[in-house]
């Protein structure tokens, strides 16, 4: 299954420091800044194939870290749960400053 840009960005945010500097830079340039393989190759003085290989190895490492730790999965689950709690509280709480403060604090946890 092909990963979405959001999936890759989250993996990079959580585990990027575990990659080599070369891998992290290639991922940031390709996934976050949307540079092509050719553009990255020129910037980093690599071949397009070298950039491709670096990205594939980096993504495999990131997925392996996620498989072992589950940090991104738990983060996403927690965000969904907080959003559900917030929505339910918004229904239950009366309108007012105190209610808005409670909901804002809960929103800050996401």
PENOR-V538789 format. One record per run of one state. SS is the DSSP state (H for helix, E for strand, L for the rest). FROM is the first residue (numbers start at 1). LEN is the number of residues. Records with the same first field share a line. If there is no record, write none. Layout:
SS=FROM-LEN  FROM-LEN
This chain:
L=1-4  19-2  33-4  45-3  70-1  93-4  109-2
H=5-14  21-12  37-8  48-22  71-22  97-12
